[in-house]
Amino acid sequence: MPAPTPPGIAKRMVRRFYKLPSLNALGAFEAAARHSSLSFAAAELNVTPSAVSKHVTFLEQELGVPLFVRGHRTMRLTPEGEQLYRSLSESFAGMAAAFEAIKTSRTARTVTVGCTTAFAQLWLMPRLGEFWRAHQDIVIDQVVSDRSQDLRRSEVDLRIRYGDGKWPEETAIKLFDDVVVAVASPDFARKHKIKEPAELTSQPLLEVISQERGWTEWEEWFDAIGVAARRLKTRRINNYIIAWQAAQDGQGVALGWMSLVAPLLEARKLVTLTKAAFVPPEATYVSWSAHRPLSAEATTLRDWLMAEAAKIQSKSGEHA
């Protein structure tokens, strides 16, 4: 028969050493804060939005302050919520890094890079063979998604991103600027014989809908080149690889980022329809967690990406 538990021991056993609430609640709050959405957090955690909401409410009751300001289909962090989120984000990133370092310490030297479908297909993959030949001891895992929230810092070492380079909790270095032009198939160009940018406003336009901030759409492009555009005939597509394929098939005109469509232009799968071009304020960056130092392998890949980008910029300058 086991000896009776001495008085006071049971209470001490259930007390948490770090005086923290439920880790499930903290994880639910961190995901909700990162996504600014209960639904996205629930999908990530494989629970219901109601469960995430209950965890957040529990923390708010525990702290005695609101962590979110909730509006109609919107939610944003309060100052207290922002303080808690930053602390949790840094802590979780550090734990993930330690876990991954231990997990992979006896395996191949691996670097994980995240990017969009178009960047992977048209820019990265055609160049990776050169990297592999030079660094055969480094294994590169790719996470491809057109939603930046899918490329979580805890799961990727490097992220290739389009934007202004100012992302919370990330260090970013610009790879290259870009130029946006109107492109279509050679057959489309022959049939329509467009000479002036204003003539594009009456054509079928393939509109790429992106969740990324700063993504140029047709109205912005026309405004930038000084063309009044009203009642455009747009077909909305949420994937730019599909949009460019539709353009190659003669279904309409698409906007093309020169860094990505250059191979399609060189192969004459697409052509530019006018000389009009827009240089957006956004650019393509390589970024990584500001709270986790890059491994030697990730640093090697980052430096190689920057060198490849410099080659492109150099060629662009020669042909300018």
N, C-alpha and C positions, 0 to 999 in steps of 0.2 A: 504494500500500500504506500503510495507516494506521500512524502512529508507535506504537511500543510504549508501553504504560501505564507511567509512572514507578513505581518501587517504592513501596509503601505507599498509593498512591492508591486501589486497589481496596478495601482494608479501610476507608478513610475513607468511601468512597461508600456502603457498606452499613450503616454505623452511623447510627442514628437520632439526630437532633439533640436531641430532647427525652427520649431514653432511655426511651421508652415501649414496651410490648409491642404485639402485634398489635392494631390498632384493631377488627378483627372480634371478637377475644376481649373487649375492653373493652365493645363494644356488646352482646355476648351477655350478659356479666355484668350490665350496667346493666338490661337488659330483665328478666332473671331476678330481680334484686333488687327491681325496681319491681313486678313481678307476684307475687313470692314463689312463683314456679312456673316450672319448666322448660318445661312444656307450653305455657303461655300465651306465654312468651317465644319459643318455637319457632314458634308460630302467627303471632306478630307479625313475626318475621324470615323466615318462609317457609323454615324449615329443620327438621330433626328434633330432638326433645328430646335425643337422644344427641349431636348436634353441639354444642348449647348446653352440655351437661354437660362435653364435652371441652374447650371453651373455658374454662369455669370452672376445671376441674382444672388446665389449663395455667397460669392465673394464680396459682392456689394454689401450684403447684410453683415458679413464678417468684419469688413473694413469700416462700415458706417458711412460710406460715401458712394455716389454713383461713379461707375467706370466708363459709361457711355452716355452720350446725349442721343436719344433716339428720335428720329423724325419719320416722316412718311416714306417708307422703303429706304431709309438711310440711317446710318449710325456713325458717329465719330467719337473719338476718345476724349474724355475730360482730361484736365491736367494730371489728376491722380491716375487715371487709366493709362495715359502716356508714360508716366513714370514707371508703373508696374510693367507695361508692355516692353519697354526698353530693357529693363532688368531681366525679364524672362527671356526675351529674344537672345540677348547675349549669353545667358546661362545655358539655354537649350542648344545654341550653336556650339558652345564650348563642349558640352556633353556629347553632342553628335560627332564632333571632330575627334574627341578622345575615343569614343566607341569605334569609329571608323579606322582610326590609327591602329588600335589594338587588333581589330578584325583583319586588317590587311597587312599587318607587320610581317607576316610570314608568307605572303603571297606576292604576285607580280606587282611591279611598280605601276600603279594605276592612276590615271587622271580622268575625272569626269567633266565633260564640257556640255553646257546646255545652250541651245540656239533654236531659231525658228526653222520650219520646214524648208522655206526658200533658201535661207542662208546655208543650211546643211547640204541641200541638193546642188545649188548652183555655185556656192563659193567654197565651202569647207571640204566637201568630199573630193572634188577634183584636185585639191592640193595636199590632202592628207598622206597620199602615197609617198610624197617627198619627205614628209616628216618621219614616217615610219621607217623609211630606208636609212635615215640619219640617226634615228633613236629607236632601234629595234628592241631595247629593253624596257620601253615605256608602252603600256597598254592604255588606249584611249577608249573610254566608255562615253557614248553620246546619249543625251536626253533631249529629244526633239519635241517641241511644243510651240504653238503659236500664242499661248497664254503665258505671260511672264510669271504669274503666280504658281504655275506648275513647276517652274524651275527653282525649287526651294534651295536656299543657301546651304541647308544641312545635307543636301543630296548631290550638289554639284560643286566642283572646285572653281570652275570658271564659267561665266555666263556671257554670251554674245548678245548685246542688247542695242535696240534702236531708241534714241531719245535724247534728252538734254544732258545726260551724264550725272544727274543729281538724284541719286536713289538712297533712301535711308539705310543705314547700316552697311553700305557698300563702298568700296574703293573702285573707281573707274578710270580707265585710260582710253582716250579716243583712238580708234583704229583709222577711220577715214570719214570725210564728209561725203555728201552724195549730191546727185543731180537727178531731178524727176522730169521725165519726158513722156510724150504720148506715143504709144506703140501699137502696131497692128500687124496682121499678116501681110506678106507681099501681095497676095491676091486682093485683099481688102484695099490696099493702097492703090493698086492699078485700077480697080473698079470705081473708086470714089475720087481719085485725083485731087486730094485736099492740098491747097496751097497756103492758106492763111489759118492761124489758130482759131479764129472766130467761126470758121466753117465746121469745126469739131462739135460745136454746141448742138447741131442738128443730127449728129451721128449717134448710133447706139453705143453707150458708154458702159464699160464694165467697172463697177464700183466695188472696191475691196473694203469690207467693213472690218475694222480691227479694234480690239479692246485696248491696244496700246495707245498711250497719249502721244500726240504729236504726229500721228499718221495722217499724211496728206490725202485729202479726197478731192474729187473733181471741182467742186465749187471753190475750194481754197486755191487749187492750181490755176483755174481761170482767173480768179481775182489777182493772184500774184503776177500773172503775165499781162494784166490789164484788159481782160476780155469780160464783158458783161455776160453773165450766164443765168438764164431763167428757164424753168420747166425743162430741165435736162432729161433725156431718155436714158435712165440708168437701170442697169440690172445689177442687183446687189449680191455679192458673193463674199463669204467669210473666210476664204482661203486664197492667198494670192498666187499660189502655184496653179490652182484651178482657174483663176481669172486669166493668168497668162496662157494657159492651155486653151481656154476659150478664145483668146485673142489669136492664137496660132491657127485655130480652126476657122477663123474668119467671122466670128460671132460679134465682134465689136472692137472698140478701142479701149486699151487699158493704160493706166499710168505705170511707168517702169522706172525703178530705181537703178541707175546705171551700174552700180556696183554688183547688182544681181542679174540684170537682163543682158549685160554685155556679152556673155557667151551665146545667148539666143540671137543677138544682133549679128555677131560674127558668123554664126551658122546660117544666117538669113532665114531663120524661123520667124523672126519679127523684124520690123523696120520702124524707124521713127517717121512720123507723118509730117512734122513741121520742125523748124529750127527752134521753136519756143521751148524754154527749159526753166525750171524753178529750182533754186538752191535752197532747200529748207534749213531752218536753224538747227534741226535735230541732226544727229550723226550716229554712226555705229561705234559702240564701245565694247571693250572687254572689261568685265567687272568681277569682283570676288568679295567675300565677307570681310568687313572692316575689323572684325573681332577674331579672325582666325588667320594666322600666317600661312602663306602658300607653301606647299611642299616643294622640294627641289624639282620634282617632275612637273608640277603645275607651273612653276616659274619658267621652266624650259619651254613648255607649250605656249605660255603667255608671250614670251619673248619672240618665239617663232611666228605667232599670229601678228605681232607688231611689225616684224620684219617683212612678212608677206604683204601686209597692208601698205607699208612704205613703198614697196615695189609698184603697187597699183597707183599710188599718189604720184610717184615719180613718172610713170608712163603717162598719166593724165596731164601732168605739167608739160611733157614733151609735145603732146598733141593739141595743147590749148591754143 
